[in-house]
Amino acid sequence: MKKIWLIIQREYLTRVKKVSFWILTLIVPLLFAGIYAIPIIMATMPLEHSVVLVADDTHIFADSFQSTDDINYHSVASLDEARRRLQEDDSVSAVLYIPTRETTIPTDAFLYYRGDAPSMNVQNDVDHQLQTLLRNNILLDVHGISMDDYALISNTRIHLRTQDIETGREGFLEIKIVIGLVLAFLIFITIFSFGSQVMRGVMEEKTSRIVEVIMGSVRPFQLMMGKVIGIAMVGLTQMLLWIALSGIGLGAVQMANRDLFERAKPTEITQIATKGTDAVEQMAAAASEEKFPMKEVIEGLSSINFGLLAVCFLFYFLIGYLLYATLFAAVGATSDNETDTQQFTLPLTLPLLLTFLLVTQMMNEPGGTLATWLSIIPFTSPIAMMLRLPFGVPIWQVVLSAVLLLAAFPLCTWIAAKIYRAGILVHGSKVSWKTLWGWLRA
Amino acid sequence: MLIEIDHIKKSYGKHVALNDVSLQVAEGGIFGLLGPNGAGKTTLIRIINRILIPDEGEVRIDGHPLTDEDVEQIGYLPEERGLYKKMKVGEQAVYLACLKGLDKATATRRLHSWFERMGIDGWWNKRVEELSKGMQQKVQFITTVLHEPRLLIFDEPFSGFDPVNATMLKEEILALRDRGATILLSTHNMASVEELCDRIALIDHSRVVLSGSVRDIRTSYRRGRFRICTEGADATLNLPEGFHTEVEHADYGETTFTVDVPTGCTANELLQLAVAQTSIISFNEVLPTMNDIFIETINQLS
């Protein structure tokens, strides 16, 4: 026992002391914080001032374009004049031309520019104003519908709610899909990357020929399990650091940008306000609410059992990793170089890959036959169960899946230990499936 | 007996590596384990180290069957040896010593004194990959003997050493023997067998084909060959039928005769014949070398 502890210590410390470990540990939370911070920073950055000339042959839009803080709209009489000014005057950034067509309602508009294309901001604003103005024109002038009526119509909607008849909890599917996907992906990627670390570690010992020196002191099984457990602890350390640092990072971004937030908000509101009548504003408000239904997200979240989710996540990561890592160790022991391992790693990782490829099918029916079976079979259950858990899984299925996974672990370890013990001292010859079978029966 | 190997059998699939091998290694001295490639030496050594478990038979140490704890009394330098390349030399040596049951403080203290003696103390904090092959071999040797085991097993210890370091290694091995350790030396180098080993066992085709003390074996293989050195650059020696003589004239006024006598002829009889014809400077029996015995025994079997 003391020796296996020494091995675990070495495996853990040599990896945690590496610069690459810390780079990876820092990069992931920084990435999260960055994804969160960049849009905020972008929103608060001062925009370049642009001048857009409007040549409207239809006379529908003409002077109706509203200038904003950073875009000035000027009406001009003809396209020719606008084009001339675009060519001569450097302060003019674009020309908006709306030609007449046979239909009463214009179908297309052109935004001409010279040199650099107009910014996304300008294009969005032009597009937004075109749509709004055209809609106003059609509603009022052609059909005689008032803006208030329109707002009423467009805001009228029926709310479909999915509800558990026993608990009364509401399920909001999207947030569950997101949580299930993120957790399943995390399990997939960690089993894969830490498993191959085990494999490379075993190969390093085999090819550097230190393995026989160590075998003189410890049993092959101790060396193999020491490595597997040591790397599991590296994995847990990295995950905990990711969670902690991401939390700190996101908190820091929010703190640092609180002022920016405050400054950014009013301009957004004035922008919306300048874009049209009260009704338009209401529409915009309705649209933005539709994009992020906070209330439903919270309701959806509250229907998820996070305690169970956390316990299951740690369980499926740890046991799933152990299951695969011992087999990865066996594969490492069969090979002198990375290319020789491929014949074994592909079949070994196939259950993981397959489960991941079937994610969409399982998401369509989280309680369906496919998802249920995959979440019970040991090799696929770590991923499939994490996908299903946010939607709620009958407790007997979770227990069955966990028991089977736990039962599969000693079986895999037994198989892996046999292959490892025989393979680790064999050099020079490529190991075939037949040889492997021979070792297993020995 | 320190080690008793009792009717060991080991096979890999259909290939039989060791077939009913029995050996006794007494405490103290250097025991040579000889044999052509693929004879089963490494398998036997791995079984003594409990890296492999025999199919049949058992290994005893001090009369009791070998257990996992007993490997702490053994130091093993395998033929295929290496170190973790990215790990620092000192750290790694301490790790390997701790795996053999030493505590960290003792390991560090002993390592520093060994490193100083071997002239590599300045390399403590270097990574192994920065060391020359010879230095790595030294580190490996030190980690093998650091826990002061009673039994030391060296598998081809001299391979990879330059002559200077090989001599140094030889002296270290002799010093370990003088301090009471028992050494099991597996090698192809017959000169070092004659020089170092007290007893040997020759393994071929997974069996022990010859064993005993080096002196006894060489004497038992004596085949009536004598070397007579005489005065005079052109001395002659006429011997009766049945004698076979090879003559070698040296430039400095001496002639050497190597004589194979017929069966039954004693040294005295040859000497009487020679005394009558030449003036003798020296006379001695030529014992077969271990190399000759090795080749003869292996050829006889195959």
Interface residues (C-beta under 8 A of the other chain):
Chain A: K3 L6 I7 R10 T14 E204 E205 S208 R209 I210 E212 V213 I214 M215 G216 S217 V218 R219 P220 L425 H427 G438 A442
Chain B: G13 R46 N49 R50 I51 D68 V71 E72 I74 G75 Y76 L77 P78 E80 R81 G82 L83 Y84 K85 K86 M87 Y95 L96 C98 L99 K100 Q140 T143
